[in-house]
Amino acid sequence: MMAELFLVRHGQASFGADNYDLLSARGEQQSVWLGEYFARQGIVFDRVICGTLRRHEQTVDGILRGMGRAGVGYDQHPGLNEYDFSGLFAALGDDHPVVTKMAAGSMRDHYRALKEMLHLWSQDKIRGPVPETWAQFQQRVADARAAIQNGAGQRVLAVSSGGPIAVTLQQAVAAPASSAIALNLQIRNSSISQYFYNAESFHLASFNGIPHLEDPERHEYRTYG
């Protein structure tokens, strides 16, 4: 019998604030609405897991509140954490001044710079000391997926970030690194990607869905940061 994974990106974080790793008010609302959606659909999880970042924990807490299950315990796995984009930008040093300048600009410019930096990272073209190599990032995401596949639960909720979610899909369909980078920048806050799996196989069912934000009155809550 195949188990089912709901892989969710955290709610909107605090871009431009002193601490990005906190949900915005909008991100908290996204999380609660997602939990309410699960409750309406009669979806109950027998295991919940997330990364160790604060925005992951806050998203889980919001989902559980929305489901009427506040206080339910959950596991954590560092393989679900985002890559250290600040550390990677810092590692560019003086080698890529155009990218560094873009990163300090508007949100649009920042994402353009992020895309360029990720390509450099995936090709091992960042000469400065990086927090982790692209291969190490790939491996820890694979380790997190293996922990889910080999763990308990027939219906699992996992909360992560855009990078690991994109790499999970890349690995599931054996796509190149460039696909993971393109997907990373498309993943919406509080979106759901669904997989069916057992210990030997892992299959995509749906990607980047936001059924809890389909109401026109909630369209302003469709965010990417």
FIKOLZA-1660 file (N, C-alpha, C; in steps of 0.1 Angstrom, whole numbers, plus 5000, padded with zeros to 4 digits):
% residues 225
   i   px   py   pz ch aa at
   1 5008 4988 5000  A  M  N
   1 5000 5000 5000  A  M CA
   1 5009 5013 5000  A  M  C
   2 5006 5022 4991  A  M  N
   2 5014 5034 4990  A  M CA
   2 5009 5044 5001  A  M  C
   3 5019 5051 5007  A  A  N
   3 5016 5062 5016  A  A CA
   3 5015 5075 5008  A  A  C
   4 5011 5085 5015  A  E  N
   4 5008 5098 5008  A  E CA
   4 5015 5109 5016  A  E  C
   5 5022 5118 5008  A  L  N
   5 5029 5129 5014  A  L CA
   5 5024 5142 5009  A  L  C
   6 5020 5151 5018  A  F  N
   6 5017 5165 5014  A  F CA
   6 5029 5173 5018  A  F  C
   7 5036 5178 5008  A  L  N
   7 5048 5186 5010  A  L CA
   7 5044 5201 5008  A  L  C
   8 5045 5209 5019  A  V  N
   8 5040 5222 5019  A  V CA
   8 5052 5232 5021  A  V  C
   9 5051 5243 5013  A  R  N
   9 5061 5254 5015  A  R CA
   9 5055 5263 5027  A  R  C
  10 5064 5268 5035  A  H  N
  10 5060 5277 5046  A  H CA
  10 5052 5289 5041  A  H  C
  11 5045 5295 5050  A  G  N
  11 5038 5307 5046  A  G CA
  11 5047 5319 5043  A  G  C
  12 5042 5330 5039  A  Q  N
  12 5050 5341 5035  A  Q CA
  12 5059 5345 5047  A  Q  C
  13 5072 5347 5045  A  A  N
  13 5081 5351 5055  A  A CA
  13 5083 5366 5055  A  A  C
  14 5093 5371 5062  A  S  N
  14 5094 5386 5064  A  S CA
  14 5105 5391 5055  A  S  C
  15 5103 5391 5042  A  F  N
  15 5113 5397 5033  A  F CA
  15 5115 5412 5036  A  F  C
  16 5128 5416 5037  A  G  N
  16 5131 5430 5040  A  G CA
  16 5132 5433 5054  A  G  C
  17 5128 5424 5063  A  A  N
  17 5128 5427 5078  A  A CA
  17 5142 5423 5083  A  A  C
  18 5144 5426 5096  A  D  N
  18 5157 5422 5102  A  D CA
  18 5158 5407 5103  A  D  C
  19 5147 5401 5105  A  N  N
  19 5147 5386 5106  A  N CA
  19 5138 5380 5095  A  N  C
  20 5143 5375 5084  A  Y  N
  20 5135 5369 5074  A  Y CA
  20 5127 5357 5079  A  Y  C
  21 5134 5350 5089  A  D  N
  21 5129 5337 5093  A  D CA
  21 5117 5338 5103  A  D  C
  22 5108 5346 5100  A  L  N
  22 5095 5347 5108  A  L CA
  22 5084 5349 5098  A  L  C
  23 5073 5343 5100  A  L  N
  23 5061 5345 5091  A  L CA
  23 5056 5359 5093  A  L  C
  24 5052 5365 5082  A  S  N
  24 5044 5378 5082  A  S CA
  24 5030 5375 5087  A  S  C
  25 5022 5385 5089  A  A  N
  25 5008 5383 5093  A  A CA
  25 5001 5375 5081  A  A  C
  26 5005 5379 5069  A  R  N
  26 4999 5372 5058  A  R CA
  26 5003 5357 5057  A  R  C
  27 5015 5354 5061  A  G  N
  27 5020 5340 5061  A  G CA
  27 5013 5332 5072  A  G  C
  28 5010 5338 5083  A  E  N
  28 5003 5331 5094  A  E CA
  28 4988 5328 5089  A  E  C
  29 4982 5338 5082  A  Q  N
  29 4969 5336 5077  A  Q CA
  29 4968 5325 5067  A  Q  C
  30 4978 5325 5058  A  Q  N
  30 4979 5314 5048  A  Q CA
  30 4979 5300 5054  A  Q  C
  31 4987 5299 5065  A  S  N
  31 4989 5286 5072  A  S CA
  31 4976 5282 5078  A  S  C
  32 4969 5291 5085  A  V  N
  32 4956 5287 5091  A  V CA
  32 4946 5283 5081  A  V  C
  33 4945 5291 5070  A  W  N
  33 4935 5287 5060  A  W CA
  33 4938 5273 5054  A  W  C
  34 4951 5270 5052  A  L  N
  34 4955 5257 5047  A  L CA
  34 4950 5246 5057  A  L  C
  35 4952 5248 5070  A  G  N
  35 4947 5239 5079  A  G CA
  35 4932 5237 5079  A  G  C
  36 4925 5248 5077  A  E  N
  36 4910 5248 5076  A  E CA
  36 4906 5240 5063  A  E  C
  37 4914 5242 5053  A  Y  N
  37 4911 5234 5040  A  Y CA
  37 4913 5219 5043  A  Y  C
  38 4924 5215 5049  A  F  N
  38 4926 5201 5052  A  F CA
  38 4914 5196 5061  A  F  C
  39 4910 5203 5071  A  A  N
  39 4899 5199 5079  A  A CA
  39 4886 5197 5071  A  A  C
  40 4883 5207 5062  A  R  N
  40 4871 5205 5054  A  R CA
  40 4871 5193 5045  A  R  C
  41 4883 5190 5040  A  Q  N
  41 4884 5178 5032  A  Q CA
  41 4885 5165 5039  A  Q  C
  42 4885 5166 5052  A  G  N
  42 4886 5154 5061  A  G CA
  42 4899 5147 5060  A  G  C
  43 4910 5155 5057  A  I  N
  43 4923 5150 5057  A  I CA
  43 4929 5151 5071  A  I  C
  44 4934 5139 5076  A  V  N
  44 4940 5138 5089  A  V CA
  44 4954 5132 5087  A  V  C
  45 4964 5138 5093  A  F  N
  45 4978 5133 5092  A  F CA
  45 4981 5124 5104  A  F  C
  46 4988 5113 5101  A  D  N
  46 4993 5105 5112  A  D CA
  46 5007 5107 5115  A  D  C
  47 5014 5116 5107  A  R  N
  47 5027 5121 5111  A  R CA
  47 5029 5135 5105  A  R  C
  48 5035 5144 5113  A  V  N
  48 5038 5157 5108  A  V CA
  48 5053 5160 5110  A  V  C
  49 5060 5165 5100  A  I  N
  49 5074 5167 5101  A  I CA
  49 5077 5181 5094  A  I  C
  50 5087 5188 5099  A  C  N
  50 5091 5200 5092  A  C CA
  50 5106 5202 5094  A  C  C
  51 5112 5212 5088  A  G  N
  51 5125 5216 5090  A  G CA
  51 5127 5223 5104  A  G  C
  52 5139 5228 5107  A  T  N
  52 5142 5233 5120  A  T CA
  52 5141 5248 5120  A  T  C
  53 5137 5255 5109  A  L  N
  53 5136 5269 5108  A  L CA
  53 5124 5274 5115  A  L  C
  54 5124 5286 5120  A  R  N
  54 5112 5291 5128  A  R CA
  54 5100 5293 5119  A  R  C
  55 5102 5297 5106  A  R  N
  55 5091 5298 5097  A  R CA
  55 5084 5285 5094  A  R  C
  56 5092 5274 5095  A  H  N
  56 5086 5261 5093  A  H CA
  56 5077 5257 5105  A  H  C
  57 5082 5260 5117  A  E  N
  57 5075 5257 5129  A  E CA
  57 5062 5265 5130  A  E  C
  58 5063 5278 5126  A  Q  N
  58 5051 5287 5127  A  Q CA
  58 5041 5282 5117  A  Q  C
  59 5045 5277 5105  A  T  N
  59 5036 5272 5095  A  T CA
  59 5029 5260 5100  A  T  C
  60 5036 5251 5106  A  V  N
  60 5030 5239 5112  A  V CA
  60 5020 5243 5122  A  V  C
  61 5024 5252 5131  A  D  N
  61 5015 5256 5142  A  D CA
  61 5002 5262 5136  A  D  C
  62 5003 5270 5126  A  G  N
  62 4991 5276 5119  A  G CA
  62 4982 5265 5113  A  G  C
  63 4988 5256 5106  A  I  N
  63 4980 5245 5100  A  I CA
  63 4973 5237 5110  A  I  C
  64 4980 5234 5121  A  L  N
  64 4973 5226 5131  A  L CA
  64 4962 5233 5138  A  L  C
  65 4964 5247 5140  A  R  N
  65 4953 5255 5146  A  R CA
  65 4941 5254 5136  A  R  C
  66 4944 5256 5124  A  G  N
  66 4933 5256 5114  A  G CA
  66 4926 5243 5113  A  G  C
  67 4933 5232 5116  A  M  N
  67 4927 5219 5116  A  M CA
  67 4920 5216 5130  A  M  C
  68 4921 5225 5139  A  G  N
  68 4916 5222 5152  A  G CA
  68 4924 5212 5160  A  G  C
  69 4937 5211 5157  A  R  N
  69 4946 5202 5164  A  R CA
  69 4958 5209 5170  A  R  C
  70 4956 5221 5174  A  A  N
  70 4967 5228 5180  A  A CA
  70 4974 5220 5192  A  A  C
  71 4987 5221 5192  A  G  N
  71 4994 5214 5203  A  G CA
  71 4998 5200 5199  A  G  C
  72 4994 5195 5188  A  V  N
  72 4999 5181 5184  A  V CA
  72 5014 5182 5181  A  V  C
  73 5021 5172 5185  A  G  N
  73 5035 5171 5184  A  G CA
  73 5039 5168 5169  A  G  C
  74 5052 5172 5166  A  Y  N
  74 5057 5169 5152  A  Y CA
  74 5072 5167 5153  A  Y  C
  75 5077 5160 5143  A  D  N
  75 5091 5158 5141  A  D CA
  75 5098 5169 5133  A  D  C
  76 5111 5169 5134  A  Q  N
  76 5118 5179 5126  A  Q CA
  76 5130 5172 5120  A  Q  C
  77 5134 5177 5108  A  H  N
  77 5146 5171 5100  A  H CA
  77 5153 5183 5093  A  H  C
  78 5166 5185 5096  A  P  N
  78 5173 5196 5090  A  P CA
  78 5174 5195 5075  A  P  C
  79 5172 5184 5069  A  G  N
  79 5172 5182 5055  A  G CA
  79 5161 5190 5048  A  G  C
  80 5151 5194 5055  A  L  N
  80 5140 5201 5049  A  L CA
  80 5143 5217 5050  A  L  C
  81 5154 5221 5056  A  N  N
  81 5157 5235 5057  A  N CA
  81 5161 5240 5043  A  N  C
  82 5159 5253 5042  A  E  N
  82 5163 5260 5030  A  E CA
  82 5179 5262 5030  A  E  C
  83 5184 5263 5018  A  Y  N
  83 5198 5266 5016  A  Y CA
  83 5201 5280 5022  A  Y  C
  84 5213 5283 5026  A  D  N
  84 5216 5296 5032  A  D CA
  84 5219 5306 5021  A  D  C
  85 5209 5313 5016  A  F  N
  85 5211 5322 5005  A  F CA
  85 5219 5334 5009  A  F  C
  86 5218 5339 5021  A  S  N
  86 5227 5350 5025  A  S CA
  86 5241 5346 5025  A  S  C
  87 5244 5334 5030  A  G  N
  87 5258 5329 5030  A  G CA
  87 5263 5327 5016  A  G  C
  88 5255 5322 5007  A  L  N
  88 5259 5320 4993  A  L CA
  88 5262 5333 4986  A  L  C
  89 5253 5343 4988  A  F  N
  89 5255 5356 4983  A  F CA
  89 5269 5362 4988  A  F  C
  90 5271 5360 5001  A  A  N
  90 5284 5365 5007  A  A CA
  90 5296 5359 5000  A  A  C
  91 5294 5346 4997  A  A  N
  91 5305 5338 4991  A  A CA
  91 5309 5343 4977  A  A  C
  92 5300 5350 4971  A  L  N
  92 5303 5356 4958  A  L CA
  92 5315 5365 4958  A  L  C
  93 5317 5372 4969  A  G  N
  93 5328 5381 4971  A  G CA
  93 5327 5392 4960  A  G  C
  94 5339 5395 4955  A  D  N
  94 5340 5405 4944  A  D CA
  94 5340 5399 4930  A  D  C
  95 5338 5385 4929  A  D  N
  95 5339 5379 4916  A  D CA
  95 5327 5382 4907  A  D  C
  96 5315 5385 4913  A  H  N
  96 5303 5387 4905  A  H CA
  96 5296 5399 4910  A  H  C
  97 5302 5411 4907  A  P  N
  97 5296 5424 4912  A  P CA
  97 5282 5427 4907  A  P  C
  98 5279 5423 4895  A  V  N
  98 5266 5426 4890  A  V CA
  98 5255 5418 4898  A  V  C
  99 5258 5406 4901  A  V  N
  99 5248 5398 4908  A  V CA
  99 5247 5403 4923  A  V  C
 100 5258 5407 4929  A  T  N
 100 5258 5412 4942  A  T CA
 100 5250 5425 4943  A  T  C
 101 5252 5434 4933  A  K  N
 101 5244 5446 4933  A  K CA
 101 5229 5444 4931  A  K  C
 102 5226 5435 4922  A  M  N
 102 5211 5431 4920  A  M CA
 102 5205 5426 4933  A  M  C
 103 5213 5418 4941  A  A  N
 103 5207 5412 4953  A  A CA
 103 5203 5422 4963  A  A  C
 104 5210 5434 4963  A  A  N
 104 5207 5444 4972  A  A CA
 104 5196 5454 4968  A  A  C
 105 5190 5451 4956  A  G  N
 105 5180 5460 4950  A  G CA
 105 5166 5456 4955  A  G  C
 106 5156 5458 4946  A  S  N
 106 5142 5455 4948  A  S CA
 106 5140 5440 4949  A  S  C
 107 5128 5437 4953  A  M  N
 107 5125 5422 4954  A  M CA
 107 5126 5416 4940  A  M  C
 108 5122 5423 4930  A  R  N
 108 5124 5417 4916  A  R CA
 108 5138 5415 4913  A  R  C
 109 5147 5425 4916  A  D  N
 109 5161 5424 4913  A  D CA
 109 5167 5413 4922  A  D  C
 110 5162 5412 4934  A  H  N
 110 5168 5402 4943  A  H CA
 110 5165 5388 4938  A  H  C
 111 5154 5385 4932  A  Y  N
 111 5151 5372 4927  A  Y CA
 111 5158 5369 4914  A  Y  C
 112 5161 5380 4906  A  R  N
 112 5169 5378 4894  A  R CA
 112 5184 5374 4899  A  R  C
 113 5188 5381 4909  A  A  N
 113 5202 5378 4914  A  A CA
 113 5202 5363 4920  A  A  C
 114 5191 5360 4927  A  L  N
 114 5191 5346 4933  A  L CA
 114 5192 5336 4922  A  L  C
 115 5185 5338 4911  A  K  N
 115 5185 5328 4900  A  K CA
 115 5199 5327 4895  A  K  C
 116 5206 5338 4893  A  E  N
 116 5220 5338 4888  A  E CA
 116 5229 5331 4898  A  E  C
 117 5227 5334 4911  A  M  N
 117 5236 5328 4921  A  M CA
 117 5234 5313 4922  A  M  C
 118 5222 5309 4921  A  L  N
 118 5219 5294 4921  A  L CA
 118 5225 5287 4910  A  L  C
 119 5225 5293 4898  A  H  N
 119 5232 5286 4887  A  H CA
 119 5247 5285 4889  A  H  C
 120 5253 5296 4894  A  L  N
 120 5267 5296 4897  A  L CA
 120 5270 5285 4908  A  L  C
 121 5261 5284 4918  A  W  N
 121 5263 5274 4929  A  W CA
 121 5262 5260 4924  A  W  C
 122 5252 5257 4915  A  S  N
 122 5250 5244 4910  A  S CA
 122 5261 5239 4901  A  S  C
 123 5268 5249 4895  A  Q  N
 123 5280 5246 4886  A  Q CA
 123 5293 5247 4893  A  Q  C
 124 5293 5248 4907  A  D  N
 124 5305 5250 4915  A  D CA
 124 5314 5261 4910  A  D  C
 125 5308 5272 4907  A  K  N
 125 5315 5284 4902  A  K CA
 125 5316 5295 4912  A  K  C
 126 5312 5292 4924  A  I  N
 126 5314 5302 4935  A  I CA
 126 5327 5299 4942  A  I  C
 127 5337 5308 4941  A  R  N
 127 5350 5305 4946  A  R CA
 127 5351 5307 4962  A  R  C
 128 5343 5315 4967  A  G  N
 128 5344 5318 4981  A  G CA
 128 5339 5306 4989  A  G  C
 129 5341 5306 5003  A  P  N
 129 5337 5295 5011  A  P CA
 129 5321 5295 5012  A  P  C
 130 5315 5284 5007  A  V  N
 130 5301 5283 5007  A  V CA
 130 5296 5276 5019  A  V  C
 131 5284 5279 5024  A  P  N
 131 5279 5271 5036  A  P CA
 131 5278 5256 5034  A  P  C
 132 5274 5252 5021  A  E  N
 132 5274 5239 5017  A  E CA
 132 5275 5238 5002  A  E  C
 133 5280 5228 4996  A  T  N
 133 5280 5226 4982  A  T CA
 133 5267 5223 4977  A  T  C
 134 5265 5224 4964  A  W  N
 134 5252 5220 4957  A  W CA
 134 5250 5205 4960  A  W  C
 135 5261 5197 4958  A  A  N
 135 5260 5183 4960  A  A CA
 135 5256 5179 4975  A  A  C
 136 5261 5187 4984  A  Q  N
 136 5257 5184 4998  A  Q CA
 136 5242 5188 5001  A  Q  C
 137 5238 5199 4994  A  F  N
 137 5224 5203 4995  A  F CA
 137 5215 5192 4989  A  F  C
 138 5219 5187 4978  A  Q  N
 138 5211 5176 4971  A  Q CA
 138 5211 5164 4981  A  Q  C
 139 5222 5161 4987  A  Q  N
 139 5222 5149 4995  A  Q CA
 139 5213 5150 5008  A  Q  C
 140 5214 5162 5014  A  R  N
 140 5205 5163 5026  A  R CA
 140 5190 5163 5023  A  R  C
 141 5187 5168 5011  A  V  N
 141 5173 5167 5007  A  V CA
 141 5169 5153 5005  A  V  C
 142 5178 5146 4998  A  A  N
 142 5175 5131 4996  A  A CA
 142 5174 5124 5009  A  A  C
 143 5183 5128 5019  A  D  N
 143 5182 5121 5032  A  D CA
 143 5169 5124 5039  A  D  C
 144 5163 5136 5038  A  A  N
 144 5151 5139 5044  A  A CA
 144 5139 5131 5037  A  A  C
 145 5140 5130 5024  A  R  N
 145 5130 5122 5017  A  R CA
 145 5131 5108 5021  A  R  C
 146 5143 5102 5023  A  A  N
 146 5144 5088 5028  A  A CA
 146 5139 5087 5042  A  A  C
 147 5141 5097 5050  A  A  N
 147 5136 5096 5064  A  A CA
 147 5120 5095 5064  A  A  C
 148 5114 5102 5054  A  I  N
 148 5100 5102 5053  A  I CA
 148 5095 5088 5047  A  I  C
 149 5102 5084 5037  A  Q  N
 149 5099 5071 5030  A  Q CA
 149 5100 5059 5040  A  Q  C
 150 5110 5060 5048  A  N  N
 150 5113 5048 5057  A  N CA
 150 5107 5050 5071  A  N  C
 151 5100 5061 5073  A  G  N
 151 5094 5064 5086  A  G CA
 151 5079 5059 5087  A  G  C
 152 5074 5062 5098  A  A  N
 152 5060 5058 5101  A  A CA
 152 5050 5067 5094  A  A  C
 153 5038 5063 5092  A  G  N
 153 5027 5071 5087  A  G CA
 153 5023 5067 5073  A  G  C
 154 5010 5067 5071  A  Q  N
 154 5004 5065 5058  A  Q CA
 154 5000 5078 5051  A  Q  C
 155 4998 5088 5059  A  R  N
 155 4995 5102 5054  A  R CA
 155 5003 5112 5062  A  R  C
 156 5013 5118 5055  A  V  N
 156 5023 5126 5062  A  V CA
 156 5022 5140 5057  A  V  C
 157 5023 5150 5066  A  L  N
 157 5025 5164 5063  A  L CA
 157 5039 5168 5065  A  L  C
 158 5046 5174 5055  A  A  N
 158 5059 5179 5057  A  A CA
 158 5060 5193 5053  A  A  C
 159 5065 5202 5061  A  V  N
 159 5066 5216 5058  A  V CA
 159 5081 5219 5056  A  V  C
 160 5084 5226 5045  A  S  N
 160 5097 5229 5041  A  S CA
 160 5098 5242 5034  A  S  C
 161 5108 5244 5026  A  S  N
 161 5111 5257 5019  A  S CA
 161 5112 5254 5004  A  S  C
 162 5112 5265 4996  A  G  N
 162 5112 5264 4981  A  G CA
 162 5123 5255 4976  A  G  C
 163 5135 5257 4981  A  G  N
 163 5147 5250 4975  A  G CA
 163 5145 5235 4977  A  G  C
 164 5143 5230 4989  A  P  N
 164 5142 5215 4991  A  P CA
 164 5129 5210 4984  A  P  C
 165 5119 5217 4983  A  I  N
 165 5107 5213 4975  A  I CA
 165 5110 5211 4961  A  I  C
 166 5117 5221 4955  A  A  N
 166 5121 5220 4941  A  A CA
 166 5131 5208 4938  A  A  C
 167 5140 5206 4947  A  V  N
 167 5150 5196 4946  A  V CA
 167 5143 5182 4947  A  V  C
 168 5133 5181 4956  A  T  N
 168 5126 5169 4958  A  T CA
 168 5119 5165 4945  A  T  C
 169 5113 5174 4938  A  L  N
 169 5107 5172 4925  A  L CA
 169 5117 5168 4915  A  L  C
 170 5128 5176 4914  A  Q  N
 170 5139 5173 4905  A  Q CA
 170 5144 5159 4906  A  Q  C
 171 5146 5154 4919  A  Q  N
 171 5151 5141 4921  A  Q CA
 171 5140 5130 4918  A  Q  C
 172 5128 5134 4920  A  A  N
 172 5117 5124 4917  A  A CA
 172 5116 5121 4902  A  A  C
 173 5118 5131 4894  A  V  N
 173 5117 5129 4880  A  V CA
 173 5130 5129 4872  A  V  C
 174 5141 5129 4880  A  A  N
 174 5155 5128 4874  A  A CA
 174 5157 5139 4864  A  A  C
 175 5154 5151 4868  A  A  N
 175 5156 5163 4860  A  A CA
 175 5170 5169 4863  A  A  C
 176 5175 5178 4855  A  P  N
 176 5188 5185 4857  A  P CA
 176 5187 5196 4868  A  P  C
 177 5198 5200 4873  A  A  N
 177 5198 5211 4883  A  A CA
 177 5191 5223 4878  A  A  C
 178 5192 5227 4865  A  S  N
 178 5185 5239 4860  A  S CA
 178 5170 5238 4862  A  S  C
 179 5164 5226 4862  A  S  N
 179 5150 5225 4865  A  S CA
 179 5147 5228 4879  A  S  C
 180 5155 5224 4888  A  A  N
 180 5153 5227 4903  A  A CA
 180 5153 5242 4905  A  A  C
 181 5162 5248 4898  A  I  N
 181 5164 5263 4900  A  I CA
 181 5151 5270 4895  A  I  C
 182 5147 5266 4883  A  A  N
 182 5135 5272 4877  A  A CA
 182 5123 5270 4886  A  A  C
 183 5121 5257 4891  A  L  N
 183 5110 5254 4899  A  L CA
 183 5110 5261 4913  A  L  C
 184 5122 5263 4918  A  N  N
 184 5124 5270 4931  A  N CA
 184 5117 5284 4931  A  N  C
 185 5119 5291 4920  A  L  N
 185 5114 5304 4919  A  L CA
 185 5099 5305 4916  A  L  C
 186 5092 5294 4914  A  Q  N
 186 5078 5293 4911  A  Q CA
 186 5069 5289 4922  A  Q  C
 187 5076 5284 4933  A  I  N
 187 5068 5277 4944  A  I CA
 187 5062 5288 4953  A  I  C
 188 5049 5287 4954  A  R  N
 188 5041 5297 4962  A  R CA
 188 5041 5294 4977  A  R  C
 189 5039 5304 4985  A  N  N
 189 5039 5302 4999  A  N CA
 189 5026 5294 5003  A  N  C
 190 5028 5285 5011  A  S  N
 190 5017 5276 5017  A  S CA
 190 5012 5267 5006  A  S  C
 191 5019 5265 4995  A  S  N
 191 5014 5256 4984  A  S CA
 191 5017 5241 4988  A  S  C
 192 5009 5233 4982  A  I  N
 192 5009 5218 4984  A  I CA
 192 5015 5211 4972  A  I  C
 193 5024 5202 4974  A  S  N
 193 5029 5192 4964  A  S CA
 193 5026 5179 4970  A  S  C
 194 5020 5170 4962  A  Q  N
 194 5016 5157 4967  A  Q CA
 194 5023 5146 4961  A  Q  C
 195 5027 5136 4969  A  Y  N
 195 5034 5124 4964  A  Y CA
 195 5028 5112 4970  A  Y  C
 196 5030 5101 4962  A  F  N
 196 5027 5087 4967  A  F CA
 196 5040 5080 4968  A  F  C
 197 5042 5072 4978  A  Y  N
 197 5055 5066 4980  A  Y CA
 197 5054 5053 4988  A  Y  C
 198 5064 5045 4987  A  N  N
 198 5067 5035 4997  A  N CA
 198 5082 5035 4999  A  N  C
 199 5088 5024 5005  A  A  N
 199 5102 5024 5007  A  A CA
 199 5111 5024 4995  A  A  C
 200 5105 5019 4984  A  E  N
 200 5113 5018 4971  A  E CA
 200 5110 5028 4961  A  E  C
 201 5098 5035 4961  A  S  N
 201 5094 5044 4950  A  S CA
 201 5088 5056 4956  A  S  C
 202 5088 5067 4947  A  F  N
 202 5084 5080 4952  A  F CA
 202 5079 5087 4939  A  F  C
 203 5066 5089 4939  A  H  N
 203 5059 5094 4926  A  H CA
 203 5051 5107 4929  A  H  C
 204 5054 5117 4920  A  L  N
 204 5046 5129 4920  A  L CA
 204 5032 5128 4916  A  L  C
 205 5023 5134 4924  A  A  N
 205 5008 5134 4920  A  A CA
 205 5004 5148 4917  A  A  C
 206 5009 5158 4924  A  S  N
 206 5005 5172 4920  A  S CA
 206 5016 5181 4926  A  S  C
 207 5016 5193 4920  A  F  N
 207 5027 5203 4924  A  F CA
 207 5022 5217 4925  A  F  C
 208 5025 5223 4937  A  N  N
 208 5024 5238 4939  A  N CA
 208 5009 5242 4939  A  N  C
 209 5001 5234 4944  A  G  N
 209 4986 5238 4945  A  G CA
 209 4983 5247 4957  A  G  C
 210 4973 5256 4955  A  I  N
 210 4969 5265 4965  A  I CA
 210 4954 5265 4966  A  I  C
 211 4947 5253 4968  A  P  N
 211 4933 5253 4968  A  P CA
 211 4926 5262 4979  A  P  C
 212 4934 5264 4990  A  H  N
 212 4928 5273 5001  A  H CA
 212 4929 5287 4997  A  H  C
 213 4935 5291 4986  A  L  N
 213 4936 5305 4982  A  L CA
 213 4929 5307 4968  A  L  C
 214 4920 5298 4964  A  E  N
 214 4913 5300 4951  A  E CA
 214 4902 5310 4952  A  E  C
 215 4896 5312 4963  A  D  N
 215 4885 5322 4964  A  D CA
 215 4891 5336 4959  A  D  C
 216 4884 5343 4950  A  P  N
 216 4889 5356 4946  A  P CA
 216 4892 5366 4957  A  P  C
 217 4885 5365 4968  A  E  N
 217 4888 5374 4979  A  E CA
 217 4902 5371 4986  A  E  C
 218 4908 5359 4982  A  R  N
 218 4920 5356 4988  A  R CA
 218 4932 5357 4978  A  R  C
 219 4929 5361 4966  A  H  N
 219 4940 5362 4956  A  H CA
 219 4952 5370 4961  A  H  C
 220 4949 5381 4969  A  E  N
 220 4960 5389 4973  A  E CA
 220 4970 5381 4983  A  E  C
 221 4966 5370 4987  A  Y  N
 221 4974 5362 4996  A  Y CA
 221 4982 5352 4988  A  Y  C
 222 4982 5352 4975  A  R  N
 222 4991 5344 4967  A  R CA
 222 5005 5351 4966  A  R  C
 223 5014 5345 4973  A  T  N
 223 5027 5352 4974  A  T CA
 223 5038 5341 4972  A  T  C
 224 5050 5346 4970  A  Y  N
 224 5062 5338 4967  A  Y CA
 224 5074 5339 4976  A  Y  C
 225 5073 5349 4986  A  G  N
 225 5085 5352 4994  A  G CA
 225 5085 5346 5008  A  G  C
% end
